[in-house]
Amino acid sequence: MASPLSRALPGSWAKRGGLPLWGGSPRGFAAVLAVLLSVAALRSAPLRVWIIAGPGLPAEEVKATLAAADGADCSVTTLPVAGAAVLSGLGLADVGVLWVRGRPAGSQGLAALRDFLAAGKGLVVLGEKGGTWSDWLGFDAEVAGASYGAPFAGGERMRVINALPHAITTGVRNFDPAEAMRECRLAGDAGVFLEGMVGENTVPLGWMRKSGRGRVVCLQPGNPELWGDADYRRLVANSVDWAAARPIPGAKTLLQRTYLNQAYPGAIAITFPQGPSLCYDIVRGGINYVSDGDFADLHPWWTGRHGAPIRDFGARISGDVFYRENTLDPGTHLGSGTADSAYHYHGYRMKGLYPELSYTVDDREVREELRPTADAAGVVRIFRLQPGKTPFWLKIEPGEESSVMVEGAVWEGGFIHFDGTGRGEFTVTIHRKGAPAR
């Protein structure tokens, strides 16, 4: 099979006329409606936020910001207060916002924090060492995933701020805190969405990770005067939404052709607004893996500071992989049932929030639209086939952590068959087994 990379035409195909969002199909319309209703339900639920504030945090401004952005019901505990107050606050909250800086939590407070995280609740940490408790010195490393060092760049103020592709940076236009930061080394599972630069050196300013089943966001800039900056307020509100696994207003599907680990060059990293994330390999025309993490960490490729063999320096999709295809050789994934069937990738376009890829298998044009499931715990692949002279087949590999459902085609022996030669449509839904309700 000839390599499709030499035939990739994303620009030309993107200029073609479009179809309605649901492609004229009742099944497609139902899928879109289910997603929209799910998002509406999530955003209509009241968001309960408990703010735990040390001296200096303008708690009333934080409350006003979150109430304006989310209609959040916010409560405040002002430190130093330990034990029962912290316990009762976190027990009622969906998300905790911390501005601690070395205050005590007390034995009851520490137990409440650990129970809160174990329950899968969200946490937003504001300011350098904003989550450091005097009686839980390991919080930064264990929960925030950070190890702080000496003043970054000798204490110089940030000269360039980069807001990287992520739902949390949605709507951020010109955030420029101009603060001096400390060096910060992050855990391997932390994903950076905001960084500062002095010269050629960078320091993470905003990152997210999981702690147990809970989501944690850290924003290192912490000057109280930042609450006068609309971009900072947007970052905090988006961080609270992300930590609560709620839709972020205006967030779009993120998509980047890049080098991805365990994929051929030119694969596409895709993350839907609420998840999941996936690697689509255009060389073979299939999904290599799906995870519950965030957009690919492009630093190893963008910065050139990978220092690793080429097979390892590709961008990384974070989170737990719950679906993986193991047969990655081109020509073994899809075709027309003949030994010399030819697959050629042509490009993609965005249909509303979601990407649609175009390729041909022999003489048959195929358009494959990718959408998240309504609960963001899986991917729906919608195949729209133009007439052709040969059948169409697709190899699928369900795993121990995922289920596969096929509608409109026959699935047997590990292969999906669409045996007609006329125009047709079928869907393949990949869903994580036992995914928690969101």
C-alpha positions as CSV (number, residue, x, y, z in Angstrom):
1,M,0.0,0.0,0.0
2,A,1.4,3.4,-0.9
3,S,1.9,5.8,2.0
4,P,-1.0,8.2,2.3
5,L,1.2,10.9,3.8
6,S,2.3,12.0,0.3
7,R,-1.4,12.4,-0.6
8,A,-2.6,14.2,2.5
9,L,-4.7,17.2,1.4
10,P,-6.2,18.7,4.6
11,G,-6.5,22.2,3.2
12,S,-8.2,21.4,-0.1
13,W,-10.8,19.1,1.4
14,A,-11.6,21.5,4.2
15,K,-12.8,24.0,1.5
16,R,-15.6,21.7,0.3
17,G,-19.2,22.4,1.0
18,G,-20.6,21.1,4.2
19,L,-23.5,19.0,5.3
20,P,-25.8,19.6,8.3
21,L,-24.2,18.8,11.6
22,W,-26.1,15.5,11.8
23,G,-25.4,14.6,8.2
24,G,-29.1,14.2,7.3
25,S,-29.3,11.0,9.4
26,P,-31.9,10.6,12.1
27,R,-29.4,8.5,14.0
28,G,-26.8,11.3,13.8
29,F,-29.4,13.9,14.9
30,A,-30.2,11.8,17.9
31,A,-26.5,11.5,18.8
32,V,-26.1,15.2,18.7
33,L,-29.2,15.9,20.7
34,A,-28.1,13.4,23.4
35,V,-24.7,15.3,23.7
36,L,-26.4,18.7,23.9
37,L,-28.9,17.5,26.5
38,S,-26.1,16.0,28.6
39,V,-24.1,19.2,28.5
40,A,-27.2,21.3,29.4
41,A,-28.0,19.0,32.3
42,L,-24.4,19.3,33.7
43,R,-24.4,23.1,33.5
44,S,-27.8,23.4,35.1
45,A,-26.8,21.5,38.2
46,P,-25.7,23.8,41.0
47,L,-22.0,23.9,41.6
48,R,-20.9,24.0,45.3
49,V,-17.5,25.5,45.9
50,W,-15.8,25.8,49.3
51,I,-13.0,28.4,49.4
52,I,-10.3,27.8,52.1
53,A,-8.4,31.1,52.4
54,G,-5.4,32.3,54.2
55,P,-4.8,36.0,54.8
56,G,-4.5,38.0,51.5
57,L,-7.0,36.2,49.3
58,P,-9.9,38.5,48.3
59,A,-12.5,35.9,49.1
60,E,-15.4,38.0,48.1
61,E,-13.9,38.7,44.7
62,V,-13.4,34.9,44.2
63,K,-17.0,34.3,45.1
64,A,-18.2,37.0,42.8
65,T,-16.1,35.6,39.9
66,L,-17.4,32.1,40.3
67,A,-21.0,33.2,40.8
68,A,-20.8,35.3,37.6
69,A,-19.2,32.5,35.6
70,D,-21.1,29.5,36.9
71,G,-23.8,30.6,39.3
72,A,-21.7,28.8,41.9
73,D,-22.8,28.6,45.5
74,C,-19.6,29.5,47.3
75,S,-18.8,29.3,51.0
76,V,-15.6,30.5,52.7
77,T,-13.4,29.3,55.5
78,T,-10.8,31.8,56.6
79,L,-7.6,30.4,58.1
80,P,-6.3,29.9,60.7
81,V,-9.3,27.7,61.3
82,A,-8.8,24.0,61.7
83,G,-10.7,20.8,62.2
84,A,-14.5,20.8,62.1
85,A,-14.9,23.9,59.9
86,V,-12.7,22.5,57.1
87,L,-14.4,19.1,57.5
88,S,-17.9,20.4,57.2
89,G,-17.1,22.7,54.3
90,L,-15.4,20.1,52.1
91,G,-18.1,17.5,52.9
92,L,-20.7,19.7,51.2
93,A,-18.6,20.9,48.2
94,D,-18.1,19.7,44.7
95,V,-14.8,21.7,44.3
96,G,-12.4,23.1,46.9
97,V,-10.4,26.2,46.2
98,L,-7.2,26.5,48.3
99,W,-5.1,29.5,49.2
100,V,-3.3,28.1,52.3
101,R,0.4,29.0,52.3
102,G,1.6,27.0,55.3
103,R,-1.5,27.2,57.7
104,P,-2.5,24.2,59.7
105,A,-5.4,22.0,58.9
106,G,-5.7,20.0,62.1
107,S,-6.3,16.3,62.4
108,Q,-9.9,16.6,61.4
109,G,-9.1,18.9,58.5
110,L,-6.4,16.6,57.2
111,A,-8.8,13.6,57.3
112,A,-11.4,15.7,55.5
113,L,-9.0,16.6,52.8
114,R,-8.0,13.0,52.2
115,D,-11.6,11.9,52.2
116,F,-12.5,14.7,49.8
117,L,-9.9,13.6,47.3
118,A,-10.7,10.0,47.7
119,A,-14.3,10.8,46.8
120,G,-13.2,12.1,43.4
121,K,-13.9,15.7,44.2
122,G,-12.1,18.6,42.4
123,L,-9.4,20.9,43.8
124,V,-8.1,24.2,42.6
125,V,-4.8,25.5,44.2
126,L,-4.1,29.2,43.8
127,G,-0.7,30.7,44.2
128,E,2.8,29.2,44.7
129,K,2.5,26.7,47.6
130,G,-1.2,27.6,47.8
131,G,-2.0,24.1,49.0
132,T,0.9,23.7,51.4
133,W,-0.3,22.9,55.0
134,S,2.1,23.2,57.9
135,D,0.9,19.8,59.1
136,W,0.9,18.2,55.6
137,L,4.3,19.1,54.2
138,G,3.9,16.5,51.5
139,F,0.8,18.0,49.9
140,D,2.7,19.8,47.1
141,A,4.3,16.6,45.9
142,E,1.5,14.1,46.6
143,V,-1.5,16.1,45.4
144,A,-0.3,19.1,43.4
145,G,2.5,17.1,41.8
146,A,5.0,20.0,42.3
147,S,8.4,20.5,43.8
148,Y,9.4,24.1,44.2
149,G,13.0,25.4,44.1
150,A,15.0,28.6,43.9
151,P,13.7,31.8,42.4
152,F,13.3,31.2,38.6
153,A,15.7,33.1,36.4
154,G,17.2,34.7,39.4
155,G,14.0,36.3,40.4
156,E,13.3,38.1,37.1
157,R,9.7,38.8,36.2
158,M,8.1,36.8,33.4
159,R,8.6,38.3,30.0
160,V,6.5,35.9,27.9
161,I,3.4,34.0,28.9
162,N,2.2,31.1,26.8
163,A,-1.3,29.8,27.1
164,L,-1.2,26.3,25.6
165,P,-4.1,24.4,23.9
166,H,-6.4,23.2,26.7
167,A,-10.0,23.8,27.7
168,I,-8.9,25.7,30.8
169,T,-7.3,28.4,28.6
170,T,-10.5,28.9,26.6
171,G,-11.2,32.7,26.3
172,V,-7.8,33.7,27.7
173,R,-6.5,36.5,25.4
174,N,-3.6,38.4,27.0
175,F,-2.7,37.1,30.5
176,D,0.5,38.8,31.6
177,P,1.1,38.6,35.4
178,A,4.6,40.0,35.2
179,E,5.5,38.2,38.4
180,A,8.7,36.6,39.6
181,M,8.2,32.8,40.1
182,R,10.0,30.0,41.6
183,E,11.5,27.0,39.8
184,C,9.0,24.2,39.7
185,R,9.5,20.6,38.8
186,L,6.3,18.7,38.0
187,A,5.3,15.0,38.4
188,G,5.3,13.0,35.2
189,D,1.5,12.8,35.0
190,A,1.0,16.6,35.3
191,G,-0.1,18.5,32.1
192,V,1.0,22.1,31.6
193,F,-1.5,24.5,30.1
194,L,0.2,27.8,31.1
195,E,3.9,28.6,31.1
196,G,6.2,31.6,31.6
197,M,9.5,32.4,29.9
198,V,12.6,34.4,30.6
199,G,15.0,34.1,27.7
200,E,15.0,30.5,26.5
201,N,14.0,29.1,29.9
202,T,10.4,28.2,30.8
203,V,8.6,27.6,34.1
204,P,5.1,26.0,34.5
205,L,2.5,28.5,35.7
206,G,-0.6,26.4,35.4
207,W,-1.0,22.6,35.3
208,M,-3.5,19.9,36.0
209,R,-3.4,16.3,37.1
210,K,-5.4,13.6,38.8
211,S,-5.2,12.7,42.4
212,G,-6.9,9.4,42.9
213,R,-10.3,9.9,41.2
214,G,-10.2,13.6,41.7
215,R,-9.0,16.4,39.4
216,V,-6.5,19.0,40.6
217,V,-5.6,22.3,39.0
218,C,-2.7,24.5,40.1
219,L,-2.2,28.2,39.1
220,Q,1.2,29.4,40.4
221,P,0.6,33.1,39.9
222,G,-1.0,34.3,43.1
223,N,-0.7,38.0,43.6
224,P,-4.1,39.2,45.0
225,E,-4.0,42.1,42.5
226,L,-4.5,39.6,39.7
227,W,-8.2,39.5,40.6
228,G,-8.5,42.8,38.6
229,D,-7.4,40.9,35.5
230,A,-10.3,39.4,33.4
231,D,-8.0,36.7,32.0
232,Y,-7.0,35.6,35.4
233,R,-10.6,35.4,36.6
234,R,-11.4,33.4,33.5
235,L,-8.6,31.0,34.2
236,V,-9.8,30.4,37.7
237,A,-13.5,29.9,36.7
238,N,-12.4,27.5,33.9
239,S,-10.2,25.7,36.4
240,V,-13.1,25.2,38.8
241,D,-15.3,23.9,35.9
242,W,-12.5,21.5,34.8
243,A,-11.9,20.2,38.3
244,A,-15.7,19.6,38.6
245,A,-15.7,17.8,35.2
246,R,-18.3,20.4,34.0
247,P,-18.4,21.8,30.5
248,I,-16.3,25.0,30.0
249,P,-18.2,27.6,28.1
250,G,-16.8,28.1,24.6
251,A,-14.4,25.2,24.8
252,K,-13.8,23.5,21.5
253,T,-12.4,20.2,20.3
254,L,-8.6,20.4,20.3
255,L,-6.9,18.8,17.3
256,Q,-3.2,18.7,16.3
257,R,-1.3,16.6,13.7
258,T,2.0,15.8,15.4
259,Y,4.3,13.0,16.4
260,L,2.5,10.8,18.9
261,N,4.0,7.9,20.8
262,Q,3.0,4.5,19.5
263,A,1.8,6.0,16.2
264,Y,3.1,6.7,12.7
265,P,4.3,10.3,11.9
266,G,1.5,12.7,11.3
267,A,-1.0,11.1,13.6
268,I,-3.8,13.4,15.0
269,A,-4.2,14.1,18.7
270,I,-7.8,14.8,19.4
271,T,-9.5,15.9,22.7
272,F,-13.2,16.6,23.0
273,P,-14.2,19.5,25.2
274,Q,-15.0,17.2,28.2
275,G,-13.0,14.3,26.9
276,P,-12.0,11.7,26.1
277,S,-8.7,12.0,24.2
278,L,-7.5,9.8,21.4
279,C,-4.8,9.2,18.8
280,Y,-6.0,8.8,15.3
281,D,-3.4,7.3,13.0
282,I,-3.9,8.5,9.4
283,V,-1.3,6.1,8.0
284,R,-3.5,3.1,8.8
285,G,-6.9,4.9,9.1
286,G,-7.7,4.0,12.7
287,I,-7.7,4.9,16.4
288,N,-4.6,3.7,18.1
289,Y,-5.8,4.4,21.7
290,V,-8.3,6.4,23.7
291,S,-7.7,7.8,27.2
292,D,-9.6,9.7,29.9
293,G,-6.8,12.3,29.9
294,D,-6.4,15.8,28.5
295,F,-4.9,17.2,25.3
296,A,-1.6,15.8,24.2
297,D,1.5,17.3,25.9
298,L,3.3,18.8,22.9
299,H,6.3,20.1,24.8
300,P,8.6,17.2,23.9
301,W,8.1,17.9,20.2
302,W,7.6,21.7,20.2
303,T,10.6,22.6,22.4
304,G,13.1,20.1,21.0
305,R,14.2,19.4,24.6
306,H,13.2,15.7,24.6
307,G,16.6,14.2,24.8
308,A,15.2,10.8,23.9
309,P,15.2,8.4,21.0
310,I,12.8,9.3,18.2
311,R,10.5,6.5,19.1
312,D,9.9,8.1,22.6
313,F,9.9,11.8,22.0
314,G,6.4,12.1,20.5
315,A,3.7,14.2,22.2
316,R,2.0,12.4,25.1
317,I,-1.7,11.9,25.6
318,S,-2.3,11.8,29.4
319,G,-4.6,9.8,31.5
320,D,-5.6,6.2,31.7
321,V,-5.8,4.4,28.3
322,F,-9.0,2.3,28.3
323,Y,-9.0,1.3,24.6
324,R,-6.1,0.3,22.5
325,E,-5.6,-1.4,19.1
326,N,-2.6,-3.6,18.9
327,T,-2.4,-4.4,15.2
328,L,-0.9,-1.2,13.9
329,D,0.5,-2.3,10.5
330,P,-1.0,-0.4,7.5
331,G,-3.2,-2.5,5.4
332,T,-4.4,-4.7,8.3
333,H,-7.0,-2.3,9.8
334,L,-9.5,-1.5,7.0
335,G,-10.0,-2.3,3.3
336,S,-12.3,-4.0,0.8
337,G,-11.5,-7.6,1.6
338,T,-8.8,-7.9,-1.1
339,A,-5.1,-8.4,-0.6
340,D,-4.2,-5.3,-2.6
341,S,-6.9,-2.9,-1.4
342,A,-5.6,0.7,-1.2
343,Y,-6.3,3.2,1.5
344,H,-5.6,6.9,1.0
345,Y,-6.1,9.6,3.6
346,H,-7.2,13.0,2.1
347,G,-7.8,15.3,5.1
348,Y,-10.3,16.5,7.7
349,R,-12.7,19.3,8.4
350,M,-14.5,20.4,11.5
351,K,-18.3,19.9,11.5
352,G,-19.4,22.1,14.3
353,L,-17.5,20.8,17.4
354,Y,-16.4,17.6,15.9
355,P,-13.9,16.4,13.2
356,E,-14.8,14.5,10.1
357,L,-12.0,12.7,8.2
358,S,-12.0,11.9,4.5
359,Y,-10.3,8.9,2.9
360,T,-10.8,6.4,0.2
361,V,-10.6,2.6,0.2
362,D,-10.1,1.5,-3.4
363,D,-12.8,3.4,-5.3
364,R,-15.1,4.1,-2.3
365,E,-15.0,7.5,-0.6
366,V,-15.5,7.3,3.2
367,R,-16.2,10.1,5.6
368,E,-15.6,9.2,9.3
369,E,-17.0,11.6,11.9
370,L,-15.7,11.4,15.5
371,R,-17.8,12.5,18.5
372,P,-17.7,11.8,22.3
373,T,-20.4,9.7,23.9
374,A,-22.9,11.7,25.9
375,D,-21.1,10.9,29.2
376,A,-17.7,11.7,27.7
377,A,-16.5,8.2,28.5
378,G,-16.2,6.9,25.0
379,V,-16.0,7.7,21.3
380,V,-18.7,7.4,18.5
381,R,-17.3,6.7,15.0
382,I,-19.8,7.5,12.3
383,F,-18.9,6.0,8.9
384,R,-20.6,7.5,5.8
385,L,-19.8,5.5,2.7
386,Q,-20.2,6.6,-0.9
387,P,-21.1,4.0,-3.6
388,G,-18.3,1.7,-4.6
389,K,-17.6,-1.5,-6.4
390,T,-16.4,-3.5,-3.4
391,P,-17.5,-4.2,0.2
392,F,-16.0,-2.3,3.1
393,W,-14.5,-3.9,6.2
394,L,-13.0,-2.7,9.4
395,K,-11.0,-4.5,12.0
396,I,-11.9,-3.7,15.6
397,E,-10.2,-4.9,18.8
398,P,-12.3,-4.6,22.0
399,G,-10.3,-4.8,25.2
400,E,-10.8,-5.7,28.8
401,E,-11.6,-2.1,29.8
402,S,-13.8,-1.1,26.9
403,S,-17.0,-2.3,25.2
404,V,-17.8,-1.9,21.5
405,M,-21.3,-1.5,19.9
406,V,-21.9,-1.6,16.2
407,E,-25.1,-0.3,14.4
408,G,-25.8,-0.6,10.7
409,A,-23.2,-3.2,9.9
410,V,-22.2,-6.8,10.7
411,W,-19.6,-7.5,13.4
412,E,-18.1,-11.0,13.5
413,G,-14.7,-12.6,13.8
414,G,-13.1,-9.3,14.9
415,F,-14.2,-7.6,11.6
416,I,-17.0,-5.2,10.8
417,H,-18.5,-5.8,7.4
418,F,-20.5,-3.4,5.3
419,D,-21.2,-5.7,2.4
420,G,-23.3,-3.5,0.1
421,T,-21.8,-1.5,-2.7
422,G,-24.2,1.4,-2.5
423,R,-24.3,4.5,-0.3
424,G,-24.5,3.6,3.4
425,E,-23.8,4.6,7.0
426,F,-22.9,2.7,10.2
427,T,-21.6,3.6,13.7
428,V,-19.1,2.1,16.0
429,T,-19.3,3.2,19.7
430,I,-16.3,2.5,22.0
431,H,-17.1,3.0,25.6
432,R,-15.2,2.6,28.8
433,K,-16.5,-0.2,31.0
434,G,-17.7,0.9,34.4
435,A,-17.2,4.6,33.6
436,P,-18.3,6.7,36.6
437,A,-21.3,8.9,36.2
438,R,-20.5,12.5,35.4
